[in-house]
Amino acid sequence: MKKKHRRRTKLERIFSHTMLLVWLGFIAFASFYAPFFLSQTPVFKVKEVSVYGTSKIDPQAVREAVFDLSENILALREENLKEVLRSRFGDRVKKVSLKRDFSLNGTSVSVEVKEREPVAKLKTGNSYLLIDPEGVIFKPIGEEGSKLVEIVAYDLDNLSAYFPNLYRYVLSLKLPVEAVKVMRDKVVLHIKDKVVLLPPLELMSKSVSARLEMIYNFPERKVDLRYGRFILVR
């Protein structure tokens, strides 16, 4: 009797373990394929995509990205859509907002894309890149930004890190700056017929703005503002 009882207990244990493995396998299978099945049901299937806010990015490219991601309902998320758009358009994509409207006939998706606004162009050989007020660098589309102030920099990482100083204290003043050269120990501005020397990007402060506006109408052709005082050269 004891042998039969042990055998039955062993069989029951094996059966229980087998059923547990079968159940776990089913859950894994369902978890993997359920999003694909749900994406094909009428309620969850994306039927139309509306795109707002794009300036240079082709809205059709955004729609195609949404339809591709919607093949898996769990993949259609803002961070995934932003990553897909960034893979094609680079860092010009600043933010992506996505909303769904479910109905029995399908899902309508609204996408708002916020693109970065360039404030200067960076000369790189025979071409140029664009940079926004936050120091994010991205490629132009077509002739975008060709008339912006030109910046030459020898260290793009340093420029990107401290560009907000240059924008906040210099470029945002709307002075007729024609060109900027960013060097390790100074920043050189060309304002019409005047050359102005400023502190390096990391040391630039609000005081630079006031001094720039003050010397704009000075007759001197060269002004050195690196040392907290005016050095004028006729």
Backbone torsions as a table, in degrees:
resi	resn	phi	psi	omega
1	MET	NA	-40.5	-179.2
2	LYS	-64.4	-38.7	178.6
3	LYS	-64.7	-41.4	179.2
4	LYS	-64.7	-40.6	-179.9
5	HIS	-63.8	-44.3	178.8
6	ARG	-63.5	-40.0	179.5
7	ARG	-64.2	-41.9	-179.6
8	ARG	-66.7	-40.0	178.3
9	THR	-63.2	-40.9	179.4
10	LYS	-64.7	-43.2	178.8
11	LEU	-63.2	-40.3	179.4
12	GLU	-64.5	-39.2	179.0
13	ARG	-65.6	-42.9	177.7
14	ILE	-62.8	-42.4	179.6
15	PHE	-63.0	-42.6	-179.8
16	SER	-62.8	-43.7	178.8
17	HIS	-64.4	-39.8	179.7
18	THR	-63.8	-44.5	179.9
19	MET	-65.1	-36.2	177.9
20	LEU	-64.4	-43.4	178.2
21	LEU	-64.2	-39.6	177.9
22	VAL	-63.0	-43.0	-179.8
23	TRP	-65.0	-44.6	178.3
24	LEU	-63.2	-38.9	177.0
25	GLY	-63.2	-39.7	179.2
26	PHE	-65.0	-43.9	179.5
27	ILE	-61.4	-43.3	179.1
28	ALA	-63.1	-42.7	179.1
29	PHE	-62.3	-46.3	-178.5
30	ALA	-65.2	-40.7	-179.7
31	SER	-63.4	-34.6	-177.6
32	PHE	-76.8	-42.6	-173.4
33	TYR	-95.4	-18.7	-177.2
34	ALA	-56.9	-45.3	179.9
35	PRO	-58.7	-35.6	179.2
36	PHE	-69.0	-41.7	179.0
37	PHE	-65.3	-43.7	-179.6
38	LEU	-62.7	-35.9	-178.7
39	SER	-63.6	-21.9	-178.3
40	GLN	-95.1	-7.6	177.4
41	THR	-74.0	149.2	-175.0
42	PRO	-54.2	-39.7	-175.7
43	VAL	-66.4	-42.2	-173.8
44	PHE	-94.0	-9.0	-179.1
45	LYS	-74.2	128.2	-178.6
46	VAL	-72.0	122.1	-178.5
47	LYS	-104.0	-28.3	178.8
48	GLU	-152.7	152.3	-179.5
49	VAL	-131.7	124.3	176.1
50	SER	-106.3	133.8	-175.5
51	VAL	-119.4	132.1	-179.3
52	TYR	-129.0	154.9	170.5
53	GLY	86.9	-8.9	-177.5
54	THR	-71.9	143.7	177.7
55	SER	-114.9	-57.1	179.5
56	LYS	-105.9	-25.8	-179.2
57	ILE	-73.3	134.9	178.9
58	ASP	-70.1	119.6	179.5
59	PRO	-56.1	-31.3	179.7
60	GLN	-64.0	-33.2	177.2
61	ALA	-64.9	-35.4	177.7
62	VAL	-68.6	-42.8	179.4
63	ARG	-61.4	-44.5	-180.0
64	GLU	-61.6	-39.3	178.6
65	ALA	-64.3	-40.1	179.0
66	VAL	-64.4	-46.1	-179.6
67	PHE	-63.6	-37.6	178.1
68	ASP	-64.5	-45.2	-179.4
69	LEU	-68.6	-29.8	-176.3
70	SER	-70.8	-6.3	174.6
71	GLU	-63.1	-25.1	173.4
72	ASN	-124.7	112.6	-171.9
73	ILE	-59.4	-28.8	179.8
74	LEU	-76.9	-19.1	-177.6
75	ALA	-83.9	-18.7	-177.5
76	LEU	-80.8	83.0	178.9
77	ARG	-132.5	159.7	-175.8
78	GLU	-58.8	-44.1	-177.1
79	GLU	-66.2	-35.7	178.3
80	ASN	-70.1	-40.9	179.2
81	LEU	-64.8	-41.3	178.4
82	LYS	-62.6	-39.9	-179.2
83	GLU	-66.0	-39.5	178.0
84	VAL	-63.7	-44.5	-179.5
85	LEU	-67.9	-36.9	178.3
86	ARG	-67.1	-32.2	178.2
87	SER	-64.4	-24.8	-178.8
88	ARG	-100.6	-38.8	-173.5
89	PHE	-112.9	3.5	176.9
90	GLY	71.3	-155.7	-173.6
91	ASP	-78.5	6.5	177.6
92	ARG	-68.0	-20.1	177.6
93	VAL	-80.8	110.3	-176.6
94	LYS	-89.5	-42.2	-176.5
95	LYS	-154.1	146.8	176.7
96	VAL	-130.9	128.2	175.6
97	SER	-116.6	136.2	-174.8
98	LEU	-131.8	132.1	177.3
99	LYS	-130.8	142.9	178.3
100	ARG	-114.1	144.9	175.0
101	ASP	-127.3	105.7	-175.4
102	PHE	-85.5	143.7	173.8
103	SER	-151.4	169.1	180.0
104	LEU	-64.3	-24.2	-179.1
105	ASN	-87.9	-6.7	-179.2
106	GLY	136.9	-178.3	-176.4
107	THR	-106.9	130.6	173.6
108	SER	-100.2	132.9	-177.1
109	VAL	-116.3	131.0	175.2
110	SER	-111.3	129.3	-179.0
111	VAL	-123.8	127.6	173.7
112	GLU	-112.5	122.8	-178.4
113	VAL	-109.7	127.3	175.5
114	LYS	-105.8	115.4	179.4
115	GLU	-94.0	153.4	177.8
116	ARG	-75.0	142.1	179.7
117	GLU	-99.1	116.9	-179.5
118	PRO	-73.5	145.0	177.6
119	VAL	-121.7	-6.7	178.3
120	ALA	-160.5	164.1	176.7
121	LYS	-119.7	145.8	-178.9
122	LEU	-107.8	123.2	179.5
123	LYS	-74.9	126.4	177.7
124	THR	-134.4	91.8	-177.5
125	GLY	67.1	-124.1	179.9
126	ASN	-93.2	1.0	179.9
127	SER	-126.1	-169.9	179.5
128	TYR	-151.0	160.3	174.0
129	LEU	-115.6	169.4	178.9
130	LEU	-114.1	156.2	178.7
131	ILE	-139.2	140.6	-178.8
132	ASP	-101.7	174.3	-176.4
133	PRO	-58.3	-22.5	-179.8
134	GLU	-86.3	-3.6	-180.0
135	GLY	88.8	13.5	178.6
136	VAL	-84.5	128.9	-177.0
137	ILE	-102.2	136.8	179.6
138	PHE	-151.8	165.0	-177.2
139	LYS	-82.2	145.7	176.1
140	PRO	-77.2	159.5	172.2
141	ILE	-112.3	119.0	-176.8
142	GLY	66.1	-133.1	-179.1
143	GLU	-94.1	16.9	-177.9
144	GLU	-53.6	131.6	174.0
145	GLY	73.4	9.3	-175.6
146	SER	-63.6	-23.7	-177.5
147	LYS	-99.0	4.8	178.7
148	LEU	-74.0	162.4	177.9
149	VAL	-60.3	139.0	-176.7
150	GLU	-94.5	134.7	178.6
151	ILE	-119.0	134.8	172.5
152	VAL	-113.4	125.4	-179.5
153	ALA	-138.0	143.6	-178.0
154	TYR	-94.1	-12.4	179.6
155	ASP	-136.3	98.7	-176.2
156	LEU	-68.4	-31.1	178.6
157	ASP	-65.5	-43.9	177.5
158	ASN	-65.0	-42.0	178.3
159	LEU	-60.7	-46.6	-179.3
160	SER	-61.0	-41.1	-176.9
161	ALA	-67.0	-38.0	-173.9
162	TYR	-112.7	6.7	-179.5
163	PHE	-58.4	-35.0	177.4
164	PRO	-53.1	-32.3	175.8
165	ASN	-64.8	-45.7	-179.7
166	LEU	-63.2	-40.4	-179.6
167	TYR	-69.9	-46.8	-174.8
168	ARG	-65.7	-42.4	-171.5
169	TYR	-99.5	-9.6	-177.5
170	VAL	-129.4	-65.9	-171.5
171	LEU	-66.7	-32.6	-178.6
172	SER	-71.2	-10.4	179.1
173	LEU	-73.3	-13.3	179.2
174	LYS	65.8	25.7	171.6
175	LEU	-72.4	155.7	-177.0
176	PRO	-75.1	61.8	178.8
177	VAL	-73.1	125.6	-177.8
178	GLU	-96.8	-31.7	-179.0
179	ALA	-158.4	154.2	179.2
180	VAL	-135.0	134.2	173.5
181	LYS	-118.7	118.0	-178.6
182	VAL	-98.9	114.7	179.8
183	MET	-115.0	172.3	-175.5
184	ARG	-65.2	-38.5	-174.3
185	ASP	-107.1	-1.4	-179.6
186	LYS	-166.3	166.8	172.5
187	VAL	-121.6	128.3	-177.6
188	VAL	-107.4	121.1	178.1
189	LEU	-104.5	140.8	170.8
190	HIS	-112.3	109.0	-179.9
191	ILE	-116.4	103.2	-173.4
192	LYS	52.6	-117.1	-177.3
193	ASP	-98.5	17.2	-175.9
194	LYS	-115.8	141.2	173.7
195	VAL	-110.5	127.0	-177.7
196	VAL	-121.6	127.9	177.4
197	LEU	-98.8	127.5	-178.7
198	LEU	-119.2	164.4	176.8
199	PRO	-63.4	163.9	175.6
200	PRO	-60.7	158.8	-172.7
201	LEU	-52.2	-44.2	-174.6
202	GLU	-69.5	-17.1	-179.8
203	LEU	-103.9	-0.1	-177.4
204	MET	-70.9	135.3	-176.9
205	SER	-135.8	-179.0	-176.8
206	LYS	-61.7	-29.1	-178.5
207	SER	-61.3	-26.4	178.7
208	VAL	-61.8	-38.7	-178.6
209	SER	-60.5	-49.1	-178.9
210	ALA	-62.3	-41.9	-179.0
211	ARG	-69.4	-35.6	177.7
212	LEU	-63.3	-46.2	-179.5
213	GLU	-65.4	-30.8	-179.1
214	MET	-71.7	-40.6	-173.7
215	ILE	-89.5	-2.3	-175.0
216	TYR	-55.9	-39.9	-177.4
217	ASN	-94.6	7.3	176.3
218	PHE	-67.4	147.2	180.0
219	PRO	-77.1	-16.7	-177.0
220	GLU	-60.4	141.9	-178.0
221	ARG	-85.1	-21.1	-179.9
222	LYS	-136.3	132.6	-178.2
223	VAL	-133.8	131.3	180.0
224	ASP	-109.0	113.7	-178.6
225	LEU	-112.5	22.7	-174.8
226	ARG	-76.5	-21.1	-168.5
227	TYR	-114.3	24.3	176.9
228	GLY	76.3	10.6	178.0
229	ARG	-148.4	169.3	179.9
230	PHE	-88.6	129.2	168.5
231	ILE	-121.1	109.5	-173.2
232	LEU	-102.5	135.3	177.5
233	VAL	-126.0	119.3	-178.1
234	ARG	-77.8	NA	NA
